[in-house]
């Protein structure tokens, strides 16, 4: 689902969570074009929000037919299709609050929703902690239930080299629309705030090493019957797809022909004919 199109048409809302003056100003800017929900239910941020809004002179506004609404309970967040998770809820980083807010988002995520990590969210923190929270609390899977991206302001300063393929693919899938939502000009070598992948040759060498060091010894310990079962699972049931280290950065699924070709070259003891019988594979070696 294209949440950007739904935002434009007023069929969904964007929620800005984890509040400080920076994100509140962002919410006001977003409210010029979209319906926006703002709140900080994970902590006592509502008081700070009320003070901020009073200083700005309102408690509820309508702008060009759109609106900014204060969220008072978690159930109201289900009206959102895009969530912006700010990384700072005060003048200092508070990861406990960020994790609480991720829990809140996870409990309200619907299939097809987008989560945008704010400019202060560390990519490693997002991968190791926040994605797991979002998946476990929502029951949805990244890339097959919800999508994520990083705020464009973070792309030029953070290191994304070690981030998983799923996160890179998800970010690159929606970043063009996220740029439009936040009125950010496209940038970078390819005209977008996409996250660049590593050099393909470097990635392939990494895959070769993993196959040789991790997989070939394990496969050679298998009996012929177990090996046949493994091949059937890998080829016909996408068993290998769960192993991120066997994918190139631009791949959603593992190239199982490449896997068996590399395994054969790395000393796989099982006869290649066994693979051919099960999968119709030709000239793997």
C-alpha positions as CSV (number, residue, x, y, z in Angstrom):
1,X,0.0,0.0,0.0
2,X,1.2,3.5,-0.7
3,X,0.8,5.4,2.5
4,X,2.0,8.6,0.9
5,X,-1.0,8.6,-1.5
6,X,-3.3,7.8,1.3
7,X,-1.9,10.7,3.3
8,X,-2.6,13.1,0.4
9,X,-6.1,11.8,0.0
10,X,-6.8,12.1,3.7
11,X,-7.4,8.3,4.1
12,X,-4.7,7.9,6.8
13,X,-2.7,10.0,9.2
14,X,0.9,10.5,10.3
15,X,1.8,10.1,13.9
16,X,4.8,12.0,15.4
17,X,5.9,10.3,18.6
18,X,8.7,11.0,21.0
19,X,8.3,14.7,21.5
20,X,10.5,17.7,22.0
21,X,10.3,21.1,20.4
22,X,12.1,19.9,17.3
23,X,9.5,17.1,16.6
24,X,6.6,19.4,17.6
25,X,7.7,21.9,15.0
26,X,7.9,19.1,12.5
27,X,4.4,18.1,13.3
28,X,3.2,21.6,12.7
29,X,4.9,21.7,9.3
30,X,3.4,18.3,8.4
31,X,0.0,19.6,9.4
32,X,0.0,22.0,6.5
33,X,-0.5,19.0,4.1
34,X,-1.6,16.0,6.1
35,X,-3.7,14.9,9.1
36,X,-1.3,14.6,12.0
37,X,-1.4,12.9,15.4
38,X,1.0,14.1,18.1
39,X,1.6,12.8,21.6
40,X,4.0,11.2,24.0
41,X,2.2,8.4,25.6
42,X,5.3,6.5,26.7
43,X,6.3,9.2,29.2
44,X,4.9,12.3,30.7
45,X,5.6,14.2,27.6
46,X,2.0,15.4,27.3
47,X,2.7,18.2,29.8
48,X,5.6,19.5,27.7
49,X,3.4,19.2,24.6
50,X,0.6,21.3,26.3
51,X,3.1,24.0,27.2
52,X,4.5,24.0,23.7
53,X,1.0,24.3,22.1
54,X,0.0,27.0,24.5
55,X,3.1,29.0,23.5
56,X,2.1,28.5,19.9
57,X,-1.4,29.7,20.7
58,X,-3.6,26.6,20.1
59,X,-4.6,23.2,21.3
60,X,-6.1,22.0,18.0
61,X,-5.7,23.4,14.5
62,X,-7.1,22.9,11.1
63,X,-4.9,23.8,8.1
64,X,-6.1,23.6,4.6
65,X,-8.6,21.0,5.5
66,X,-6.0,18.9,7.4
67,X,-5.7,18.8,11.2
68,X,-3.3,18.3,14.1
69,X,-4.7,16.3,16.9
70,X,-3.5,15.5,20.4
71,X,-3.4,11.8,21.1
72,X,-4.6,10.8,24.5
73,X,-4.6,7.0,24.3
74,X,-2.9,4.3,22.3
75,X,-6.1,3.2,20.4
76,X,-6.2,6.6,18.6
77,X,-2.9,5.8,17.0
78,X,-4.5,3.1,14.9
79,X,-5.7,5.8,12.6
80,X,-2.1,6.5,11.5
81,X,-0.5,4.8,8.6
82,X,2.9,6.5,8.9
83,X,4.8,6.7,12.3
84,X,7.7,9.1,12.9
85,X,9.7,7.9,15.8
86,X,11.9,10.7,17.2
87,X,15.1,9.8,18.9
88,X,15.1,12.5,21.5
89,X,12.3,13.3,23.9
90,X,14.2,15.9,25.8
91,X,17.5,17.7,25.5
92,X,19.3,14.4,25.9
93,X,19.0,10.9,24.4
94,X,16.7,8.6,26.4
95,X,16.8,5.1,24.9
96,X,14.4,3.8,27.4
97,X,11.8,6.2,26.2
98,X,12.6,5.4,22.6
99,X,12.1,1.7,23.3
100,X,8.8,2.4,25.1
101,X,7.6,4.4,22.1
102,X,8.6,1.6,19.7
103,X,6.6,-0.8,21.9
104,X,3.6,1.5,21.6
105,X,4.0,1.7,17.8
106,X,4.3,-2.0,17.5
107,X,1.1,-2.6,19.4
108,X,-0.8,-0.3,17.0
109,X,0.9,-1.2,13.6
110,X,-1.4,-2.3,10.8
111,X,-0.3,-4.3,7.8
112,X,1.2,-1.9,5.2
113,X,2.2,0.8,7.7
114,X,5.4,2.7,7.5
115,X,7.8,3.6,10.4
116,X,10.2,6.4,9.9
117,X,13.2,6.6,12.3
118,X,14.0,10.1,13.2
119,X,17.3,12.0,12.7
120,X,18.6,11.0,16.1
121,X,18.0,7.2,15.8
122,X,21.2,5.2,15.6
123,X,21.0,2.6,12.8
124,X,22.5,-0.1,14.9
125,X,20.0,0.6,17.7
126,X,17.2,0.4,15.1
127,X,18.4,-2.9,13.8
128,X,19.4,-4.7,17.0
129,X,16.5,-3.4,19.2
130,X,13.8,-1.4,17.6
131,X,13.0,-3.7,14.6
132,X,12.7,-6.7,17.0
133,X,10.3,-4.7,19.2
134,X,8.2,-3.6,16.2
135,X,8.0,-7.2,14.8
136,X,7.3,-8.9,18.2
137,X,4.6,-6.5,19.3
138,X,2.8,-6.2,16.0
139,X,3.1,-9.8,14.8
140,X,4.2,-8.4,11.4
141,X,7.4,-8.9,9.5
142,X,9.6,-6.2,8.1
143,X,9.2,-6.1,4.3
144,X,6.2,-8.4,4.5
145,X,3.9,-6.5,6.8
146,X,5.4,-3.1,7.4
147,X,8.2,-1.0,6.0
148,X,10.8,1.3,7.6
149,X,13.0,4.1,6.5
150,X,15.4,6.5,8.1
151,X,14.9,10.2,8.1
152,X,16.7,11.7,5.1
153,X,18.7,14.0,7.4
154,X,20.4,10.9,8.8
155,X,21.6,9.4,5.5
156,X,24.7,11.6,5.0
157,X,25.9,11.3,8.6
158,X,25.3,7.7,9.8
159,X,27.0,4.5,8.9
160,X,24.7,1.9,7.3
161,X,27.3,-0.5,5.9
162,X,26.6,-3.3,8.4
163,X,22.8,-3.0,8.3
164,X,20.8,-6.0,7.2
165,X,19.7,-6.4,3.6
166,X,16.0,-6.4,4.7
167,X,16.4,-3.0,6.3
168,X,18.3,-1.5,3.3
169,X,15.7,-2.8,0.9
170,X,12.8,-1.6,3.0
171,X,14.3,1.9,3.3
172,X,15.0,2.2,-0.4
173,X,11.5,1.0,-1.2
174,X,9.7,3.9,0.4
175,X,12.4,6.6,0.7
176,X,11.2,8.5,-2.4
177,X,7.7,8.9,-0.8
178,X,9.2,9.7,2.6
179,X,11.2,12.5,0.9
180,X,8.0,14.0,-0.4
181,X,6.2,13.7,3.0
182,X,9.0,15.6,4.7
183,X,9.6,18.0,1.8
184,X,13.2,16.9,1.5
185,X,15.1,17.3,-1.8
186,X,16.5,14.1,-3.3
187,X,20.2,13.9,-3.0
188,X,23.2,11.6,-3.5
189,X,24.8,10.1,-6.5
190,X,21.6,8.5,-7.8
191,X,19.3,11.5,-7.0
192,X,17.8,10.0,-3.9
193,X,18.4,9.5,-0.2
194,X,18.8,5.7,-0.7
195,X,21.2,3.8,1.3
196,X,24.1,2.6,-0.8
197,X,25.0,-1.0,-0.9
198,X,28.6,-2.3,-0.6
199,X,30.6,-3.0,-3.7
200,X,29.1,-6.2,-5.3
201,X,32.5,-7.9,-5.6
202,X,33.1,-7.3,-1.9
203,X,29.7,-8.7,-1.0
204,X,30.2,-11.7,-3.2
205,X,33.6,-12.4,-1.5
206,X,31.9,-12.2,1.9
207,X,29.3,-14.7,0.7
208,X,32.0,-17.0,-0.6
209,X,33.7,-17.0,2.7
210,X,30.5,-17.7,4.7
211,X,29.7,-20.6,2.4
212,X,33.2,-22.1,2.7
213,X,33.6,-21.6,6.4
214,X,30.1,-22.1,7.8
215,X,28.0,-24.1,5.3
216,X,30.3,-26.6,3.5
217,X,31.6,-28.3,6.8
218,X,28.0,-28.6,8.0
219,X,26.7,-30.0,4.6
220,X,29.6,-32.5,4.4
221,X,28.6,-33.9,7.8
222,X,25.1,-34.7,6.4
223,X,24.1,-38.1,5.3
224,X,23.0,-38.3,1.6
225,X,19.4,-38.5,2.7
226,X,19.6,-35.5,5.0
227,X,21.4,-33.6,2.2
228,X,18.6,-34.3,-0.2
229,X,16.1,-33.0,2.3
230,X,18.2,-29.9,2.7
231,X,18.3,-29.3,-1.0
232,X,14.6,-29.8,-1.3
233,X,14.0,-27.2,1.5
234,X,16.4,-24.8,0.1
235,X,15.2,-24.9,-3.5
236,X,11.5,-25.6,-3.2
237,X,10.6,-24.0,0.2
238,X,12.9,-21.0,0.3
239,X,14.7,-22.4,3.3
240,X,17.9,-20.4,2.6
241,X,16.0,-17.0,2.4
242,X,16.2,-16.8,6.2
243,X,20.0,-16.4,6.1
244,X,20.8,-12.8,5.4
245,X,24.5,-13.4,4.9
246,X,23.7,-15.4,1.7
247,X,22.0,-12.5,0.0
248,X,23.4,-9.7,-2.0
249,X,22.2,-6.3,-0.8
250,X,19.9,-5.9,-3.7
251,X,18.3,-9.4,-3.3
252,X,15.1,-10.3,-1.5
253,X,15.7,-14.0,-1.9
254,X,18.9,-16.1,-1.9
255,X,20.2,-17.2,-5.3
256,X,20.3,-20.9,-4.4
257,X,22.0,-21.8,-7.7
258,X,24.9,-19.5,-6.7
259,X,24.9,-21.0,-3.2
260,X,25.3,-24.6,-4.5
261,X,27.9,-23.4,-7.1
262,X,30.0,-21.8,-4.4
263,X,29.6,-24.7,-2.1
264,X,30.8,-27.1,-4.8
265,X,33.8,-24.9,-5.5
266,X,34.5,-24.8,-1.8
267,X,34.7,-28.6,-1.4
268,X,31.2,-29.9,-1.1
269,X,31.5,-33.7,-0.9
270,X,28.0,-34.6,-2.0
271,X,27.6,-35.5,-5.7
272,X,26.2,-32.7,-7.8
273,X,23.9,-35.3,-9.5
274,X,22.0,-35.5,-6.2
275,X,21.2,-31.8,-6.6
276,X,20.3,-32.1,-10.2
277,X,17.8,-35.0,-9.6
278,X,15.9,-32.9,-7.0
279,X,15.9,-29.5,-8.5
280,X,16.6,-29.9,-12.3
281,X,19.8,-27.9,-11.7
282,X,22.2,-28.0,-14.6
283,X,25.9,-27.4,-14.7
284,X,26.1,-26.0,-11.2
285,X,29.8,-26.9,-10.7
